[in-house]
Amino acid sequence: MLDIRKWLPKLLGNHEGEPPSEPDEIVACSDCFNDQGLKLDAFLIGLDSPSPCPNCGKTSGRKLSRHLLGALAHRFFVWGTLHRCDYGAAPIVQFNHHRATEIDSASWFEADLRLIGQLLGVGFFYYGPRLWMVGEVEPLKALQEPSTRTEIIARILNEYSTTEITSDQLLYRLRRNPQRPDKFDEYDSPPIDLTDSGRLDSKGFPVLYCSQDLQVCIHECRVTAEDELFVATLAPTRKLKVLDFAELLWEENATEFDSLDTAIHMLFLAGSHSYDISRAISLSAHDAGFDGLITHLISACFVPGRCHLRR
């Protein structure tokens, strides 16, 4: 079974996984670097130890083992150069033990790159991503074409699992600066004339965006320190049947190039240019008898229309 969510970090060169089973020698510290960003990141993940650094001799910096130095290089140069496309993303820079350093870097990075390369025995190079990473996924391409979209949406409704939200489960609905925060209807789905602005609502089809995770609500609403925030706690008055994109889709013998789960993963991470597709999925799910969707990754719950919830 293909699980893009688990092995994508490994494909990108994840050095932040399980620490080595054997003791890992200290090779550097946060004070070894010239670039302030590297210093801060190294200090964040480094080990607090009063021993002198074997590289620079200082005692004030947080110490880095080979494993942690690899994690630092991965965080800063691989994930730090991640380039987003319309769908998908790929790092611009990668490193391994088989290549010499061949990237052009700013002058203030040169000494740090040399040091990391020498201590880890790696080279940094420009990465040529596999095409699926930047959106060349067949179901995703079919969703972008109106002539083939309906067929893929039918697969989505048929192949993804269904789950239920019951009356003993709570949902949170966050509002920024509501006019009447004590009125229940302030926390309902938007009026008809205010639809067609989000990922799943469309003209004449309001959607109630809520979540079982309050932190997700805060993130999705993009709140600031100036906002007045009010939260409603909601619960269904009946069982809600929802299409579950958070659950891994079983795809026997699927590759990353023809994975439906990869397509959905990329779709729900894409910007507003993808909304016509996600809105079509939302409408089709409603027409098929679903009360809502649980989105991929963040497990936020979207309930189409005036739904069966109590405050």
C-alpha positions as a Markdown table, in Angstrom:
| # | Residue | x | y | z |
|---|---|---|---|---|
| 1 | Met | 0.0 | 0.0 | 0.0 |
| 2 | Leu | 1.3 | 3.4 | -1.0 |
| 3 | Asp | 1.5 | 5.9 | 2.0 |
| 4 | Ile | 2.8 | 9.1 | 0.5 |
| 5 | Arg | 2.4 | 10.8 | 3.9 |
| 6 | Lys | 4.9 | 8.5 | 5.6 |
| 7 | Trp | 7.6 | 8.1 | 2.9 |
| 8 | Leu | 7.7 | 11.5 | 1.3 |
| 9 | Pro | 10.0 | 12.8 | 4.1 |
| 10 | Lys | 12.3 | 9.9 | 3.6 |
| 11 | Leu | 12.4 | 10.5 | -0.1 |
| 12 | Leu | 13.4 | 14.1 | 0.6 |
| 13 | Gly | 16.2 | 12.9 | 2.7 |
| 14 | Asn | 14.8 | 12.9 | 6.2 |
| 15 | His | 17.6 | 13.0 | 8.8 |
| 16 | Glu | 15.2 | 13.8 | 11.6 |
| 17 | Gly | 13.9 | 10.2 | 12.2 |
| 18 | Glu | 15.0 | 7.7 | 14.8 |
| 19 | Pro | 18.3 | 8.6 | 16.4 |
| 20 | Pro | 21.2 | 6.1 | 16.0 |
| 21 | Ser | 21.2 | 3.1 | 18.3 |
| 22 | Glu | 24.9 | 3.5 | 19.1 |
| 23 | Pro | 26.3 | 6.6 | 20.9 |
| 24 | Asp | 26.8 | 9.3 | 18.3 |
| 25 | Glu | 29.9 | 11.5 | 18.7 |
| 26 | Ile | 29.7 | 15.2 | 19.0 |
| 27 | Val | 31.2 | 16.9 | 15.9 |
| 28 | Ala | 30.1 | 20.6 | 16.1 |
| 29 | Cys | 28.1 | 23.1 | 18.0 |
| 30 | Ser | 25.8 | 26.0 | 17.3 |
| 31 | Asp | 28.7 | 28.5 | 17.6 |
| 32 | Cys | 30.5 | 26.9 | 14.7 |
| 33 | Phe | 28.4 | 28.6 | 12.1 |
| 34 | Asn | 28.6 | 32.1 | 10.5 |
| 35 | Asp | 25.0 | 32.3 | 9.3 |
| 36 | Gln | 22.7 | 33.5 | 12.1 |
| 37 | Gly | 19.8 | 31.3 | 10.8 |
| 38 | Leu | 22.0 | 28.2 | 11.1 |
| 39 | Lys | 23.1 | 29.3 | 14.5 |
| 40 | Leu | 19.5 | 29.6 | 15.7 |
| 41 | Asp | 18.4 | 26.3 | 14.2 |
| 42 | Ala | 21.4 | 24.5 | 15.6 |
| 43 | Phe | 20.8 | 26.0 | 19.1 |
| 44 | Leu | 17.2 | 24.9 | 18.8 |
| 45 | Ile | 18.0 | 21.2 | 18.2 |
| 46 | Gly | 21.4 | 20.9 | 19.8 |
| 47 | Leu | 22.3 | 19.3 | 23.1 |
| 48 | Asp | 23.0 | 21.4 | 26.2 |
| 49 | Ser | 26.5 | 20.4 | 27.3 |
| 50 | Pro | 29.3 | 22.3 | 29.0 |
| 51 | Ser | 32.0 | 20.3 | 27.2 |
| 52 | Pro | 34.2 | 22.1 | 24.6 |
| 53 | Cys | 33.2 | 21.7 | 21.0 |
| 54 | Pro | 35.6 | 19.4 | 19.2 |
| 55 | Asn | 35.4 | 21.7 | 16.1 |
| 56 | Cys | 35.6 | 25.3 | 17.5 |
| 57 | Gly | 36.6 | 24.7 | 21.1 |
| 58 | Lys | 33.8 | 26.8 | 22.6 |
| 59 | Thr | 31.7 | 25.7 | 25.5 |
| 60 | Ser | 28.8 | 28.1 | 25.0 |
| 61 | Gly | 27.2 | 26.5 | 22.0 |
| 62 | Arg | 24.7 | 23.7 | 22.0 |
| 63 | Lys | 26.4 | 20.5 | 20.8 |
| 64 | Leu | 25.6 | 18.6 | 17.6 |
| 65 | Ser | 26.2 | 14.9 | 17.0 |
| 66 | Arg | 26.5 | 13.6 | 13.4 |
| 67 | His | 22.8 | 12.7 | 13.5 |
| 68 | Leu | 21.8 | 16.2 | 14.7 |
| 69 | Leu | 24.1 | 17.9 | 12.2 |
| 70 | Gly | 22.4 | 15.9 | 9.4 |
| 71 | Ala | 19.1 | 17.0 | 10.7 |
| 72 | Leu | 20.2 | 20.6 | 10.7 |
| 73 | Ala | 21.4 | 20.4 | 7.1 |
| 74 | His | 18.1 | 18.8 | 6.1 |
| 75 | Arg | 16.0 | 21.3 | 7.9 |
| 76 | Phe | 17.9 | 24.3 | 6.6 |
| 77 | Phe | 19.0 | 23.4 | 3.1 |
| 78 | Val | 16.4 | 20.8 | 2.0 |
| 79 | Trp | 13.1 | 21.8 | 3.6 |
| 80 | Gly | 14.3 | 25.4 | 3.6 |
| 81 | Thr | 14.5 | 25.4 | -0.2 |
| 82 | Leu | 11.2 | 23.6 | -0.7 |
| 83 | His | 9.5 | 25.1 | -3.9 |
| 84 | Arg | 5.8 | 24.9 | -4.1 |
| 85 | Cys | 4.1 | 24.3 | -7.5 |
| 86 | Asp | 0.4 | 24.6 | -8.4 |
| 87 | Tyr | 0.2 | 21.1 | -7.0 |
| 88 | Gly | 2.9 | 19.4 | -5.0 |
| 89 | Ala | 6.4 | 20.7 | -4.0 |
| 90 | Ala | 10.0 | 19.7 | -4.2 |
| 91 | Pro | 13.3 | 20.9 | -2.6 |
| 92 | Ile | 15.7 | 22.9 | -4.8 |
| 93 | Val | 18.7 | 21.6 | -2.9 |
| 94 | Gln | 19.6 | 18.1 | -1.7 |
| 95 | Phe | 22.7 | 16.4 | -0.3 |
| 96 | Asn | 24.2 | 12.9 | -0.1 |
| 97 | His | 27.4 | 11.0 | 0.3 |
| 98 | His | 27.8 | 10.4 | -3.4 |
| 99 | Arg | 28.0 | 13.9 | -4.8 |
| 100 | Ala | 30.4 | 16.8 | -4.3 |
| 101 | Thr | 29.1 | 20.2 | -3.4 |
| 102 | Glu | 28.1 | 22.0 | -6.7 |
| 103 | Ile | 25.6 | 24.6 | -5.7 |
| 104 | Asp | 26.1 | 28.4 | -6.0 |
| 105 | Ser | 25.6 | 29.9 | -2.5 |
| 106 | Ala | 25.8 | 33.3 | -1.0 |
| 107 | Ser | 29.2 | 34.2 | 0.3 |
| 108 | Trp | 28.1 | 34.0 | 3.9 |
| 109 | Phe | 27.0 | 30.4 | 3.4 |
| 110 | Glu | 30.3 | 29.1 | 1.9 |
| 111 | Ala | 32.2 | 28.4 | 5.0 |
| 112 | Asp | 29.2 | 26.8 | 6.7 |
| 113 | Leu | 28.5 | 24.6 | 3.7 |
| 114 | Arg | 32.2 | 23.5 | 3.6 |
| 115 | Leu | 32.1 | 22.7 | 7.3 |
| 116 | Ile | 28.9 | 20.6 | 7.1 |
| 117 | Gly | 30.2 | 18.8 | 4.0 |
| 118 | Gln | 33.5 | 17.9 | 5.7 |
| 119 | Leu | 32.0 | 16.8 | 9.0 |
| 120 | Leu | 29.3 | 14.6 | 7.3 |
| 121 | Gly | 31.2 | 13.6 | 4.2 |
| 122 | Val | 28.4 | 14.9 | 2.0 |
| 123 | Gly | 28.0 | 17.2 | -1.0 |
| 124 | Phe | 25.1 | 19.7 | -1.7 |
| 125 | Phe | 23.6 | 19.7 | -5.2 |
| 126 | Tyr | 20.6 | 21.0 | -7.2 |
| 127 | Tyr | 17.9 | 18.4 | -7.0 |
| 128 | Gly | 16.0 | 17.1 | -10.0 |
| 129 | Pro | 12.6 | 16.0 | -8.5 |
| 130 | Arg | 10.6 | 13.0 | -9.7 |
| 131 | Leu | 7.7 | 14.5 | -11.7 |
| 132 | Trp | 4.9 | 13.2 | -9.4 |
| 133 | Met | 6.3 | 15.4 | -6.7 |
| 134 | Val | 5.3 | 18.5 | -8.7 |
| 135 | Gly | 1.8 | 17.4 | -9.7 |
| 136 | Glu | 2.3 | 14.8 | -12.4 |
| 137 | Val | -0.2 | 12.4 | -10.8 |
| 138 | Glu | -2.8 | 11.0 | -13.2 |
| 139 | Pro | -5.9 | 11.3 | -11.0 |
| 140 | Leu | -4.9 | 14.8 | -10.1 |
| 141 | Lys | -4.4 | 15.7 | -13.8 |
| 142 | Ala | -7.8 | 14.2 | -14.6 |
| 143 | Leu | -9.5 | 16.3 | -11.8 |
| 144 | Gln | -8.2 | 19.4 | -13.5 |
| 145 | Glu | -9.9 | 18.5 | -16.7 |
| 146 | Pro | -13.7 | 19.2 | -16.6 |
| 147 | Ser | -14.2 | 16.3 | -19.1 |
| 148 | Thr | -12.7 | 13.7 | -16.8 |
| 149 | Arg | -13.4 | 15.2 | -13.4 |
| 150 | Thr | -16.7 | 13.4 | -12.9 |
| 151 | Glu | -15.1 | 10.0 | -13.3 |
| 152 | Ile | -12.5 | 10.7 | -10.7 |
| 153 | Ile | -15.0 | 12.2 | -8.2 |
| 154 | Ala | -17.0 | 9.0 | -8.5 |
| 155 | Arg | -13.9 | 7.0 | -7.6 |
| 156 | Ile | -13.4 | 9.3 | -4.6 |
| 157 | Leu | -16.9 | 8.8 | -3.3 |
| 158 | Asn | -16.7 | 5.1 | -3.8 |
| 159 | Glu | -13.1 | 4.3 | -2.6 |
| 160 | Tyr | -12.6 | 6.6 | 0.4 |
| 161 | Ser | -14.0 | 5.4 | 3.8 |
| 162 | Thr | -17.0 | 6.7 | 5.5 |
| 163 | Thr | -17.0 | 7.6 | 9.2 |
| 164 | Glu | -19.6 | 9.0 | 11.6 |
| 165 | Ile | -19.6 | 11.9 | 13.9 |
| 166 | Thr | -21.9 | 11.1 | 16.8 |
| 167 | Ser | -23.8 | 13.2 | 19.3 |
| 168 | Asp | -21.1 | 12.6 | 22.0 |
| 169 | Gln | -18.4 | 14.1 | 19.8 |
| 170 | Leu | -17.7 | 17.8 | 20.1 |
| 171 | Leu | -16.8 | 20.2 | 17.2 |
| 172 | Tyr | -15.4 | 23.7 | 17.6 |
| 173 | Arg | -16.4 | 26.7 | 15.5 |
| 174 | Leu | -14.3 | 29.9 | 15.8 |
| 175 | Arg | -15.4 | 33.3 | 14.7 |
| 176 | Arg | -13.3 | 36.5 | 14.4 |
| 177 | Asn | -15.0 | 39.7 | 15.5 |
| 178 | Pro | -18.6 | 38.6 | 15.3 |
| 179 | Gln | -21.2 | 41.3 | 15.5 |
| 180 | Arg | -23.3 | 39.5 | 18.1 |
| 181 | Pro | -21.1 | 36.9 | 19.8 |
| 182 | Asp | -23.9 | 35.8 | 22.1 |
| 183 | Lys | -26.2 | 34.8 | 19.2 |
| 184 | Phe | -26.2 | 31.2 | 18.1 |
| 185 | Asp | -26.7 | 32.0 | 14.4 |
| 186 | Glu | -23.3 | 33.8 | 14.4 |
| 187 | Tyr | -21.7 | 30.3 | 14.5 |
| 188 | Asp | -23.9 | 28.8 | 11.8 |
| 189 | Ser | -22.8 | 28.4 | 8.2 |
| 190 | Pro | -22.6 | 31.8 | 6.4 |
| 191 | Pro | -25.7 | 33.3 | 4.7 |
| 192 | Ile | -26.3 | 32.3 | 1.1 |
| 193 | Asp | -25.1 | 35.7 | -0.2 |
| 194 | Leu | -21.7 | 35.2 | 1.5 |
| 195 | Thr | -20.9 | 31.8 | 0.0 |
| 196 | Asp | -18.4 | 31.0 | -2.7 |
| 197 | Ser | -15.3 | 32.2 | -0.8 |
| 198 | Gly | -13.8 | 29.0 | 0.7 |
| 199 | Arg | -12.4 | 25.7 | -0.4 |
| 200 | Leu | -15.7 | 23.7 | -0.2 |
| 201 | Asp | -18.5 | 26.2 | -0.3 |
| 202 | Ser | -19.9 | 27.5 | -3.6 |
| 203 | Lys | -22.6 | 29.9 | -4.8 |
| 204 | Gly | -25.9 | 29.0 | -3.1 |
| 205 | Phe | -24.2 | 26.2 | -1.2 |
| 206 | Pro | -23.0 | 27.3 | 2.3 |
| 207 | Val | -20.6 | 25.1 | 4.3 |
| 208 | Leu | -20.0 | 25.1 | 8.0 |
| 209 | Tyr | -16.3 | 24.9 | 8.6 |
| 210 | Cys | -15.5 | 23.4 | 12.0 |
| 211 | Ser | -13.0 | 21.1 | 13.7 |
| 212 | Gln | -12.5 | 18.7 | 16.6 |
| 213 | Asp | -9.2 | 20.4 | 17.2 |
| 214 | Leu | -9.4 | 24.0 | 18.5 |
| 215 | Gln | -5.8 | 24.7 | 17.3 |
| 216 | Val | -6.9 | 23.9 | 13.8 |
| 217 | Cys | -9.6 | 26.5 | 14.0 |
| 218 | Ile | -7.2 | 29.2 | 15.2 |
| 219 | His | -4.8 | 28.3 | 12.3 |
| 220 | Glu | -7.4 | 28.2 | 9.6 |
| 221 | Cys | -8.9 | 31.5 | 10.7 |
| 222 | Arg | -5.5 | 33.2 | 10.5 |
| 223 | Val | -6.1 | 35.2 | 13.6 |
| 224 | Thr | -4.0 | 38.2 | 14.8 |
| 225 | Ala | -3.5 | 39.8 | 18.2 |
| 226 | Glu | -6.1 | 42.5 | 17.3 |
| 227 | Asp | -8.9 | 40.0 | 16.7 |
| 228 | Glu | -11.7 | 39.4 | 19.2 |
| 229 | Leu | -12.2 | 35.6 | 19.1 |
| 230 | Phe | -15.2 | 33.6 | 20.1 |
| 231 | Val | -15.6 | 29.8 | 20.1 |
| 232 | Ala | -18.8 | 27.8 | 19.9 |
| 233 | Thr | -18.8 | 24.2 | 21.1 |
| 234 | Leu | -21.1 | 22.1 | 18.8 |
| 235 | Ala | -22.4 | 18.6 | 18.8 |
| 236 | Pro | -24.5 | 16.7 | 16.3 |
| 237 | Thr | -28.2 | 16.1 | 17.1 |
| 238 | Arg | -28.0 | 13.0 | 15.0 |
| 239 | Lys | -25.2 | 10.9 | 13.5 |
| 240 | Leu | -23.4 | 12.7 | 10.7 |
| 241 | Lys | -22.1 | 10.6 | 7.8 |
| 242 | Val | -18.9 | 12.1 | 6.5 |
| 243 | Leu | -16.4 | 11.2 | 3.8 |
| 244 | Asp | -13.0 | 10.7 | 5.5 |
| 245 | Phe | -10.0 | 12.0 | 3.6 |
| 246 | Ala | -7.8 | 11.8 | 6.8 |
| 247 | Glu | -7.9 | 8.0 | 6.6 |
| 248 | Leu | -5.2 | 6.4 | 4.4 |
| 249 | Leu | -6.7 | 5.1 | 1.2 |
| 250 | Trp | -5.8 | 1.4 | 0.5 |
| 251 | Glu | -4.4 | 1.3 | -3.1 |
| 252 | Glu | -3.0 | -2.1 | -3.9 |
| 253 | Asn | -0.2 | -2.0 | -6.5 |
| 254 | Ala | -0.5 | 1.8 | -6.9 |
| 255 | Thr | 2.5 | 3.9 | -7.8 |
| 256 | Glu | 3.0 | 7.5 | -6.8 |
| 257 | Phe | 2.1 | 8.5 | -10.4 |
| 258 | Asp | -1.3 | 7.0 | -10.3 |
| 259 | Ser | -2.3 | 7.2 | -6.6 |
| 260 | Leu | -5.7 | 8.7 | -5.9 |
| 261 | Asp | -4.6 | 9.4 | -2.3 |
| 262 | Thr | -1.6 | 11.4 | -3.5 |
| 263 | Ala | -3.9 | 13.4 | -5.7 |
| 264 | Ile | -6.2 | 14.3 | -2.8 |
| 265 | His | -3.2 | 15.0 | -0.6 |
| 266 | Met | -1.9 | 17.6 | -3.1 |
| 267 | Leu | -5.4 | 19.0 | -3.9 |
| 268 | Phe | -6.1 | 20.0 | -0.3 |
| 269 | Leu | -2.7 | 21.6 | 0.1 |
| 270 | Ala | -3.1 | 23.7 | -3.0 |
| 271 | Gly | -4.2 | 27.3 | -3.2 |
| 272 | Ser | -7.4 | 29.0 | -4.4 |
| 273 | His | -6.7 | 27.9 | -8.0 |
| 274 | Ser | -7.8 | 24.4 | -6.9 |
| 275 | Tyr | -11.1 | 25.5 | -5.3 |
| 276 | Asp | -13.3 | 24.6 | -8.3 |
| 277 | Ile | -12.2 | 21.0 | -7.9 |
| 278 | Ser | -12.7 | 20.7 | -4.2 |
| 279 | Arg | -16.0 | 22.5 | -4.5 |
| 280 | Ala | -17.1 | 20.0 | -7.1 |
| 281 | Ile | -16.1 | 17.1 | -4.7 |
| 282 | Ser | -18.1 | 18.8 | -1.9 |
| 283 | Leu | -21.2 | 19.2 | -4.0 |
| 284 | Ser | -21.0 | 15.6 | -5.2 |
| 285 | Ala | -20.5 | 14.3 | -1.7 |
| 286 | His | -23.6 | 16.2 | -0.6 |
| 287 | Asp | -25.7 | 14.9 | -3.5 |
| 288 | Ala | -24.5 | 11.4 | -2.6 |
| 289 | Gly | -26.0 | 11.7 | 0.9 |
| 290 | Phe | -22.9 | 12.7 | 2.9 |
| 291 | Asp | -23.3 | 15.3 | 5.7 |
| 292 | Gly | -19.7 | 16.5 | 5.3 |
| 293 | Leu | -16.1 | 15.9 | 4.7 |
| 294 | Ile | -13.1 | 15.4 | 7.0 |
| 295 | Thr | -10.2 | 16.9 | 5.1 |
| 296 | His | -6.8 | 15.3 | 4.5 |
| 297 | Leu | -4.1 | 15.9 | 7.0 |
| 298 | Ile | -5.7 | 18.4 | 9.3 |
| 299 | Ser | -8.9 | 16.4 | 10.1 |
| 300 | Ala | -11.1 | 19.5 | 9.9 |
| 301 | Cys | -14.8 | 18.8 | 9.5 |
| 302 | Phe | -16.8 | 20.5 | 6.8 |
| 303 | Val | -20.6 | 20.1 | 7.1 |
| 304 | Pro | -22.5 | 21.3 | 4.0 |
| 305 | Gly | -25.6 | 23.4 | 4.5 |
| 306 | Arg | -27.7 | 24.1 | 7.6 |
| 307 | Cys | -26.6 | 21.0 | 9.5 |
| 308 | His | -27.9 | 19.0 | 12.5 |
| 309 | Leu | -25.8 | 20.5 | 15.3 |
| 310 | Arg | -26.7 | 21.8 | 18.7 |
| 311 | Arg | -24.8 | 24.5 | 20.6 |
